[in-house]
Amino acid sequence: MRYAIYARVSTKLDSQKDSIVNQISFFNRYVEEKGGTIHDVYKDEGVSGVNVKNRREMQRLLKDARAKKFDYILFKSISRFARDNQDGINMKREMDELGIGMIFIEQNIDTLSVDEFLFMAFLNFAQKESEGQSSRVRFGKAEKAVQGGFNGSLPPFGYMRDGDNLVIDAQYASLAKEIFRLYLYEGWGLSRISKYLCDNNIPTPRTIAGAKNAGELWQQSTIKLILTNPAYMGHMIQHRSQVKSIRIKKRTIIPPEKQIGVKNTHPALISEDEFRQVQEKLKHKGMRRSNGQESIFAHIAICADCGMGMHFKKDRNGYQCGRYGKYGRKYCSSHLIKYDSFLTQIKEALKQLSLGGKVHMKKLMETVNAETSNQTINYKKELSQIEKRIGLLIRKQSSLLEQQLEGDITKEEWRRLHSSTREELETLEHKKVELTRLLQHDEEKESGFRSFEKQVKALLSLDIENEKILRCIVSKLIHKIEVYEGGNIKIHYNFRSPETKQGA
């Protein structure tokens, strides 16, 4: 019997990371006792169980199930599987049609033998539990906000968190004040302030907080968030937006009269009058609108060196690197390419696709294959090595547990060895998922190329001299265009899904 293992935790806390490893360790022993084999382990970390479509590993599991790569899927409990009735019953019915069973250990359920009505009852209980937990969390946050406690995950720039309170961060408070001063009294714009902070090597708020996805460069949006945050007046105004429900994650803005505000909860960095003046100035500037016209290569042209989008500059009648434009030559060079030259190169490349017919398309396909074939071989080799290492580590975990239970090693020794093994196992699992995704991309390349070829025939029969038509053709056939210093370009065609626009 071939088994698939699915494990999930909703946060990335260390305690829950340990939980996900324990789930996998348990299932390995379960499969061994049943005399079966494990096809693969599917692991979603830091992902809510409310919506199946948002879980990347769950989607990979469903794809493999449809290819009938295993006979059973193992879950710790219904709550790890789905917390939405409709998602759960739809998946059960699909697995029933495929002849694939799902086993839930805590509920002692095998879906190939359980009555659908009973399964629905378990799903309903899981959904109610999720809704109740969400309600309790919202109530707790609201009560803390009423008491003037800070609910946010990251404190405002210039402040530190002291329990539920905000206190002055002596290192950065003066810089937060400086941002307001430069904007209000010196007339600096958001772009100039962000460049000033970058030039002076000031770490971004997320960098200071130690966030994993922290960027090294200040963005205009970050400056605007600071300038519009009432916390700098010393007031705590929270519950400013909320998600509609546990299943609908779109945030809605809460009307000001229903927001939770408590005055004088922490030291102010600016006066209320200054904050009001800043809001008026932002509002006045925000009334300026563009003419609604977007450059033909918007979101497609990128700098070949730093990867940032190319921005059209009307005064230079061309495109330049967005990072250079924002932060100067310290961070990148201009990569300037004149609009006429850019347009001519693109038109010529598209004409070659059309005029060359099958001969040119064949050469293009050969070029693409040559670029990726060696990479694919390396991916497969690395994946094989990772799978072998994962197998060894899983066996090592079981062995360590047995040694600890039998007294061959102390609990402290087990904890230390288990921790290092777990960390390596998690790293390898992440690499495995990414390599599998890259290989699947290569497998889909052939069919995607055929679809691309059909789109070329259909679209390039149109008049590419017409700007509106050309804009449509570019958005459908081209994934991105790298612009090099000196004006040379490299076109990356949209082979995977030419029917759909792909952003750079």
TIZA-866406 format. One record per residue (C-alpha): x, y, z; residue number from 1. Coordinates in Angstrom, 2 decimals, always signed. Example, Ala and Ser with C-alpha at 12.3 -4.5 7.8 and 13.67 -1.06 7.14 Angstrom:
BEGIN
+12.30 -4.50 +7.80 1
+13.67 -1.06 +7.14 2
//
This chain:
BEGIN
+0.00 +0.00 +0.00 1
+1.33 +3.43 -0.98 2
+0.79 +6.23 +1.51 3
+1.00 +10.03 +1.28 4
+1.58 +11.97 +4.51 5
+0.06 +15.41 +5.00 6
+1.11 +17.57 +7.96 7
+0.20 +21.17 +8.73 8
+0.69 +23.80 +11.42 9
-0.90 +27.24 +11.33 10
+2.06 +29.20 +12.75 11
+5.83 +28.95 +12.55 12
+6.41 +28.93 +16.29 13
+9.17 +26.55 +17.36 14
+6.70 +24.53 +19.43 15
+4.56 +23.94 +16.38 16
+7.56 +23.17 +14.19 17
+8.29 +20.42 +16.66 18
+4.68 +19.33 +16.31 19
+4.94 +18.96 +12.54 20
+8.08 +16.83 +12.86 21
+6.30 +14.68 +15.44 22
+3.38 +14.23 +13.03 23
+5.73 +12.98 +10.32 24
+7.67 +10.77 +12.75 25
+4.43 +9.16 +13.96 26
+3.22 +8.46 +10.42 27
+6.53 +6.89 +9.46 28
+6.09 +4.34 +12.27 29
+2.44 +3.86 +11.29 30
+3.32 +3.04 +7.68 31
+6.15 +0.75 +8.77 32
+3.76 -1.19 +11.00 33
+1.30 -1.53 +8.11 34
+4.04 -2.82 +5.83 35
+3.43 +0.00 +3.33 36
+5.61 +2.52 +1.54 37
+5.63 +6.33 +1.73 38
+5.23 +8.04 -1.61 39
+5.90 +11.55 -0.30 40
+5.46 +13.94 +2.63 41
+3.40 +17.10 +2.06 42
+4.00 +19.77 +4.68 43
+2.33 +23.18 +5.00 44
+3.91 +25.42 +7.64 45
+2.52 +28.71 +8.89 46
-0.65 +28.22 +6.81 47
-4.25 +28.46 +7.99 48
-6.45 +25.39 +7.57 49
-9.47 +27.48 +6.61 50
-8.91 +27.59 +2.84 51
-7.55 +24.59 +0.88 52
-6.61 +26.59 -2.25 53
-4.13 +28.74 -0.29 54
-2.11 +25.73 +0.86 55
+0.67 +25.08 -1.64 56
+1.53 +21.59 -0.41 57
-2.14 +20.59 -0.28 58
-2.45 +21.61 -3.91 59
+0.61 +19.50 -4.79 60
-0.94 +16.57 -2.93 61
-4.19 +16.92 -4.91 62
-2.25 +16.99 -8.18 63
-0.40 +13.79 -7.27 64
-3.65 +12.18 -6.14 65
-5.21 +12.86 -9.54 66
-2.18 +11.12 -11.07 67
-2.92 +8.17 -8.68 68
+0.58 +8.14 -7.20 69
-0.65 +6.71 -3.87 70
-3.55 +4.76 -2.31 71
-4.07 +6.51 +1.04 72
-3.51 +9.94 +2.56 73
-2.67 +10.15 +6.26 74
-3.82 +13.08 +8.42 75
-3.38 +13.64 +12.15 76
-6.92 +15.01 +12.47 77
-9.82 +16.57 +10.60 78
-8.62 +20.04 +11.69 79
-5.28 +19.48 +9.88 80
-7.25 +18.53 +6.76 81
-9.93 +21.23 +6.38 82
-11.87 +23.67 +8.52 83
-14.41 +24.52 +5.87 84
-17.31 +22.12 +5.26 85
-17.51 +22.67 +1.51 86
-13.76 +22.23 +0.93 87
-13.75 +19.05 +3.02 88
-16.73 +17.32 +1.41 89
-15.61 +18.28 -2.12 90
-12.20 +16.73 -1.50 91
-13.67 +13.57 +0.02 92
-15.94 +13.06 -2.98 93
-13.05 +13.58 -5.40 94
-10.85 +11.11 -3.50 95
-13.73 +8.61 -3.41 96
-14.01 +8.80 -7.21 97
-10.25 +8.26 -7.53 98
-10.42 +5.29 -5.15 99
-8.03 +6.98 -2.71 100
-8.75 +6.74 +1.00 101
-8.05 +9.32 +3.71 102
-7.21 +8.23 +7.26 103
-7.65 +10.60 +10.22 104
-5.85 +9.22 +13.25 105
-7.49 +11.24 +16.06 106
-11.04 +10.55 +14.83 107
-10.24 +6.95 +13.77 108
-11.80 +7.55 +10.35 109
-11.13 +5.80 +7.03 110
-13.10 +7.66 +4.35 111
-13.42 +4.55 +2.17 112
-15.63 +2.99 +4.83 113
-17.15 +5.90 +6.77 114
-20.65 +7.21 +6.10 115
-20.68 +10.66 +4.41 116
-23.17 +12.02 +6.95 117
-20.83 +11.13 +9.83 118
-17.89 +12.67 +7.98 119
-19.91 +15.87 +7.51 120
-20.55 +15.97 +11.27 121
-16.81 +15.86 +11.97 122
-16.19 +18.59 +9.37 123
-18.90 +20.75 +10.91 124
-17.30 +20.39 +14.33 125
-13.87 +21.41 +12.92 126
-15.37 +24.49 +11.25 127
-17.19 +25.54 +14.44 128
-13.97 +25.08 +16.41 129
-12.10 +27.31 +13.95 130
-14.80 +30.00 +14.05 131
-14.85 +29.89 +17.85 132
-11.09 +30.24 +18.08 133
-11.14 +33.18 +15.66 134
-13.89 +34.85 +17.69 135
-11.92 +34.40 +20.93 136
-8.80 +35.91 +19.35 137
-10.77 +38.94 +18.08 138
-12.40 +39.43 +21.50 139
-9.00 +39.27 +23.23 140
-7.46 +41.80 +20.85 141
-10.42 +44.18 +21.20 142
-10.27 +44.02 +25.00 143
-6.52 +44.67 +24.98 144
-7.05 +47.63 +22.60 145
-9.69 +49.11 +24.94 146
-7.14 +48.94 +27.75 147
-4.62 +50.80 +25.58 148
-2.44 +47.73 +24.89 149
-0.56 +47.38 +21.61 150
-1.91 +44.63 +19.33 151
+0.39 +45.00 +16.34 152
+3.01 +42.48 +15.33 153
+5.67 +45.16 +14.70 154
+6.00 +48.40 +16.75 155
+6.03 +51.71 +14.83 156
+9.47 +52.93 +13.74 157
+11.00 +54.85 +16.66 158
+9.26 +52.77 +19.32 159
+9.94 +49.47 +21.05 160
+7.55 +47.02 +22.59 161
+7.60 +46.57 +26.36 162
+5.02 +43.89 +27.03 163
+1.74 +45.37 +25.72 164
+3.07 +48.94 +25.85 165
+5.04 +51.12 +23.44 166
+8.16 +52.89 +24.72 167
+10.64 +55.22 +23.04 168
+13.41 +53.53 +21.04 169
+16.30 +55.88 +21.87 170
+18.25 +54.79 +18.81 171
+15.58 +55.58 +16.18 172
+13.03 +57.98 +17.74 173
+14.93 +61.05 +16.50 174
+14.89 +59.64 +12.96 175
+11.11 +59.14 +13.12 176
+10.80 +62.81 +14.13 177
+13.15 +63.73 +11.29 178
+10.88 +62.05 +8.73 179
+7.96 +64.25 +9.84 180
+10.17 +67.37 +9.89 181
+11.57 +66.80 +6.40 182
+8.11 +66.22 +4.94 183
+6.26 +69.01 +6.76 184
+8.84 +71.79 +7.09 185
+11.49 +71.09 +4.43 186
+9.07 +70.14 +1.66 187
+10.75 +66.83 +0.91 188
+8.69 +64.20 -0.92 189
+8.36 +60.52 -0.04 190
+10.91 +59.48 -2.65 191
+13.55 +61.97 -1.46 192
+13.08 +60.94 +2.19 193
+13.42 +57.24 +1.36 194
+16.60 +57.91 -0.64 195
+18.00 +59.99 +2.24 196
+17.45 +57.12 +4.69 197
+19.02 +54.61 +2.29 198
+22.05 +56.82 +1.66 199
+22.60 +57.06 +5.41 200
+22.32 +53.27 +5.82 201
+19.33 +53.50 +8.17 202
+17.84 +50.00 +8.60 203
+14.19 +49.59 +7.58 204
+11.54 +49.04 +10.30 205
+11.20 +45.35 +9.40 206
+14.99 +44.93 +9.54 207
+15.07 +46.45 +13.03 208
+12.27 +44.10 +14.12 209
+14.16 +41.08 +12.72 210
+11.39 +40.15 +10.25 211
+12.40 +37.43 +7.78 212
+11.01 +39.27 +4.75 213
+12.69 +42.56 +5.61 214
+13.90 +44.67 +2.69 215
+17.16 +46.59 +2.84 216
+15.82 +49.66 +1.01 217
+13.29 +52.19 +2.25 218
+10.16 +52.41 +0.08 219
+7.82 +55.37 -0.37 220
+4.97 +53.23 +0.96 221
+6.90 +52.74 +4.24 222
+7.38 +56.49 +4.63 223
+3.67 +57.05 +4.02 224
+2.73 +54.46 +6.66 225
+4.84 +56.35 +9.20 226
+3.38 +59.73 +8.25 227
-0.21 +58.44 +8.58 228
+0.21 +56.49 +11.84 229
-1.56 +58.28 +14.75 230
+0.68 +56.40 +17.20 231
+3.25 +59.18 +16.78 232
+0.88 +61.57 +18.61 233
+1.03 +59.24 +21.64 234
-2.43 +57.81 +20.97 235
-3.31 +54.16 +20.33 236
-5.90 +53.86 +17.56 237
-6.56 +50.23 +16.66 238
-9.20 +48.03 +15.05 239
-8.84 +50.17 +11.91 240
-9.58 +47.23 +9.58 241
-10.63 +43.60 +9.81 242
-11.14 +40.52 +7.64 243
-14.74 +39.69 +6.75 244
-14.59 +36.13 +8.11 245
-12.20 +33.22 +8.60 246
-12.90 +32.17 +5.00 247
-13.02 +35.62 +3.34 248
-9.65 +37.25 +3.99 249
-10.36 +40.53 +2.21 250
-9.88 +43.35 +4.72 251
-12.53 +46.02 +5.17 252
-11.85 +49.50 +6.57 253
-13.58 +50.19 +9.89 254
-15.37 +53.59 +10.07 255
-13.50 +56.04 +12.39 256
-16.35 +56.10 +14.92 257
-16.08 +52.31 +15.38 258
-12.29 +52.19 +15.68 259
-10.83 +51.66 +19.15 260
-8.90 +54.72 +20.28 261
-7.21 +55.40 +23.60 262
-5.36 +58.69 +24.12 263
-2.00 +59.26 +25.79 264
-1.02 +55.60 +26.03 265
+2.68 +56.23 +25.31 266
+5.13 +59.13 +24.73 267
+4.38 +61.29 +21.67 268
+7.01 +62.11 +19.05 269
+5.04 +64.87 +17.30 270
+2.16 +67.18 +18.22 271
-1.43 +66.65 +17.17 272
-1.31 +69.88 +15.15 273
+1.75 +68.69 +13.22 274
+0.10 +65.34 +12.51 275
-3.03 +67.12 +11.21 276
-0.92 +69.33 +8.92 277
+0.88 +66.28 +7.53 278
-2.46 +64.58 +6.72 279
-3.70 +67.70 +4.93 280
-0.52 +67.89 +2.88 281
-0.73 +64.19 +1.95 282
-4.37 +64.60 +0.99 283
-3.56 +67.60 -1.22 284
-0.76 +65.76 -3.01 285
-2.90 +62.66 -3.35 286
-5.44 +64.61 -5.38 287
-3.00 +64.69 -8.29 288
-3.92 +62.01 -10.78 289
-2.11 +60.45 -13.71 290
-3.62 +60.72 -17.20 291
-4.52 +57.02 -17.05 292
-1.99 +56.08 -19.73 293
+0.44 +53.31 -18.89 294
+3.64 +52.69 -20.82 295
+3.57 +49.75 -23.19 296
+6.32 +47.90 -21.30 297
+5.04 +48.58 -17.77 298
+5.49 +45.58 -15.41 299
+7.39 +43.68 -18.14 300
+10.68 +45.55 -18.60 301
+13.18 +45.00 -15.79 302
+16.79 +45.94 -15.09 303
+19.04 +42.99 -15.99 304
+21.40 +43.73 -13.09 305
+19.23 +44.51 -10.05 306
+15.88 +43.07 -11.19 307
+13.85 +46.21 -10.46 308
+11.28 +47.47 -12.97 309
+12.24 +49.94 -15.66 310
+10.41 +53.27 -15.34 311
+9.47 +55.47 -18.28 312
+10.94 +58.98 -18.06 313
+9.08 +61.45 -20.26 314
+11.88 +64.06 -20.20 315
+14.37 +61.48 -21.53 316
+11.86 +59.70 -23.78 317
+13.09 +56.36 -22.52 318
+13.20 +53.84 -19.73 319
+15.65 +53.76 -16.85 320
+16.24 +51.44 -13.90 321
+13.72 +52.12 -11.13 322
+16.30 +51.55 -8.40 323
+18.69 +54.01 -10.02 324
+15.87 +56.54 -10.33 325
+14.91 +56.20 -6.65 326
+18.26 +55.78 -4.93 327
+20.96 +56.89 -7.37 328
+24.08 +55.31 -8.87 329
+25.18 +53.94 -5.48 330
+22.62 +51.16 -5.95 331
+22.56 +50.64 -9.74 332
+23.28 +52.38 -13.06 333
+20.65 +53.99 -15.29 334
+20.38 +51.25 -17.97 335
+18.75 +53.94 -20.10 336
+17.10 +52.70 -23.29 337
+15.34 +55.12 -25.62 338
+11.69 +54.37 -26.30 339
+12.10 +54.30 -30.10 340
+15.02 +51.88 -29.90 341
+13.16 +49.66 -27.42 342
+10.04 +49.58 -29.59 343
+12.04 +48.80 -32.75 344
+13.84 +45.86 -31.10 345
+10.57 +44.39 -29.81 346
+8.78 +44.74 -33.15 347
+11.72 +43.15 -34.96 348
+11.75 +40.20 -32.54 349
+8.00 +39.67 -32.96 350
+8.29 +39.85 -36.75 351
+11.01 +37.18 -36.61 352
+8.64 +34.93 -34.70 353
+6.03 +35.40 -37.41 354
+8.21 +35.38 -40.54 355
+10.44 +32.54 -39.42 356
+7.46 +30.22 -39.05 357
+8.16 +26.71 -37.80 358
+11.87 +26.99 -38.53 359
+12.29 +29.95 -36.18 360
+10.02 +28.43 -33.54 361
+12.08 +25.22 -33.64 362
+15.30 +27.20 -33.10 363
+13.67 +29.08 -30.25 364
+12.59 +25.83 -28.61 365
+16.08 +24.36 -29.02 366
+17.57 +27.45 -27.37 367
+15.18 +27.19 -24.44 368
+15.92 +23.47 -24.04 369
+19.67 +24.06 -24.17 370
+19.41 +26.65 -21.41 371
+17.45 +24.38 -19.08 372
+18.61 +20.79 -19.83 373
+21.76 +20.92 -17.69 374
+19.82 +22.63 -14.93 375
+17.16 +19.88 -15.01 376
+19.83 +17.17 -14.67 377
+21.29 +18.98 -11.68 378
+17.82 +19.39 -10.14 379
+17.14 +15.64 -10.40 380
+20.53 +14.73 -9.00 381
+20.13 +17.10 -6.05 382
+16.56 +15.88 -5.44 383
+17.74 +12.25 -5.32 384
+20.44 +13.13 -2.79 385
+17.95 +15.07 -0.66 386
+15.44 +12.19 -0.62 387
+18.14 +9.76 +0.52 388
+19.25 +12.13 +3.27 389
+15.63 +12.68 +4.42 390
+15.17 +8.90 +4.70 391
+18.31 +8.63 +6.83 392
+17.24 +11.49 +9.10 393
+13.75 +10.04 +9.65 394
+15.28 +6.71 +10.64 395
+17.72 +8.56 +12.88 396
+14.83 +10.32 +14.65 397
+13.11 +7.00 +15.39 398
+16.39 +5.52 +16.60 399
+17.09 +8.47 +18.92 400
+13.63 +8.18 +20.46 401
+14.12 +4.46 +21.10 402
+17.55 +5.11 +22.65 403
+16.10 +7.74 +24.96 404
+13.17 +5.54 +26.02 405
+15.53 +2.63 +26.73 406
+17.90 +4.85 +28.74 407
+20.85 +4.61 +26.35 408
+21.00 +8.41 +26.11 409
+19.80 +11.11 +28.49 410
+16.79 +13.29 +27.80 411
+19.08 +16.30 +27.38 412
+21.24 +14.42 +24.84 413
+18.09 +13.35 +22.99 414
+16.78 +16.92 +22.94 415
+20.05 +18.27 +21.53 416
+20.41 +15.57 +18.86 417
+16.73 +15.65 +17.98 418
+16.79 +19.44 +17.57 419
+19.72 +19.44 +15.13 420
+18.19 +16.54 +13.18 421
+14.83 +18.31 +13.03 422
+16.36 +21.54 +11.74 423
+18.24 +19.74 +8.98 424
+15.12 +17.76 +8.07 425
+13.02 +20.93 +7.76 426
+15.64 +22.60 +5.56 427
+15.77 +19.57 +3.27 428
+11.97 +19.35 +3.05 429
+11.80 +22.97 +1.89 430
+14.51 +22.32 -0.74 431
+12.66 +19.22 -1.92 432
+9.42 +21.15 -2.44 433
+11.19 +23.86 -4.42 434
+13.11 +21.38 -6.60 435
+9.92 +19.42 -7.31 436
+8.19 +22.63 -8.37 437
+11.07 +23.52 -10.72 438
+11.03 +20.07 -12.29 439
+7.26 +20.20 -12.81 440
+7.77 +23.53 -14.56 441
+10.18 +21.86 -16.99 442
+7.77 +18.94 -17.63 443
+5.01 +21.40 -18.54 444
+7.30 +23.34 -20.87 445
+6.58 +21.28 -24.01 446
+2.78 +21.66 -23.85 447
+3.16 +25.31 -22.91 448
+5.36 +25.89 -25.93 449
+2.75 +24.39 -28.28 450
+0.14 +26.70 -26.81 451
+2.54 +29.61 -27.21 452
+3.05 +28.68 -30.89 453
-0.72 +28.83 -31.51 454
-0.93 +32.22 -29.84 455
+1.92 +33.50 -32.03 456
+0.05 +32.48 -35.19 457
-3.17 +34.10 -34.02 458
-1.75 +37.34 -32.64 459
+1.01 +38.13 -35.12 460
-1.44 +38.09 -38.00 461
-2.71 +41.35 -36.51 462
-1.31 +44.82 -37.18 463
+1.61 +45.26 -34.75 464
+2.02 +48.88 -35.89 465
-1.21 +49.67 -34.03 466
-0.16 +50.60 -30.48 467
-3.25 +49.13 -28.77 468
-2.85 +45.82 -30.63 469
+0.89 +45.76 -29.93 470
+0.25 +46.35 -26.21 471
-2.07 +43.31 -26.18 472
+0.44 +41.14 -28.06 473
+3.31 +42.09 -25.76 474
+1.29 +41.37 -22.60 475
+0.28 +37.90 -23.85 476
+3.46 +36.64 -25.51 477
+6.21 +38.14 -23.35 478
+6.87 +37.21 -19.71 479
+9.60 +39.79 -19.12 480
+12.27 +41.80 -20.93 481
+15.68 +42.26 -19.34 482
+17.37 +45.56 -20.24 483
+21.17 +45.67 -20.08 484
+23.44 +48.68 -19.72 485
+23.99 +50.04 -23.25 486
+20.46 +49.33 -24.48 487
+20.63 +45.63 -25.33 488
+17.63 +43.51 -24.34 489
+16.80 +39.86 -23.70 490
+13.21 +38.70 -24.21 491
+11.76 +35.95 -22.04 492
+8.68 +34.60 -23.81 493
+5.64 +33.43 -21.91 494
+5.83 +29.73 -22.80 495
+3.92 +28.32 -19.83 496
+0.58 +30.08 -20.23 497
+0.52 +32.56 -23.09 498
-3.25 +32.98 -22.79 499
-2.69 +34.77 -19.45 500
-0.60 +37.85 -18.75 501
+2.38 +37.15 -16.51 502
+3.96 +39.97 -14.50 503
+7.72 +40.43 -14.44 504
//
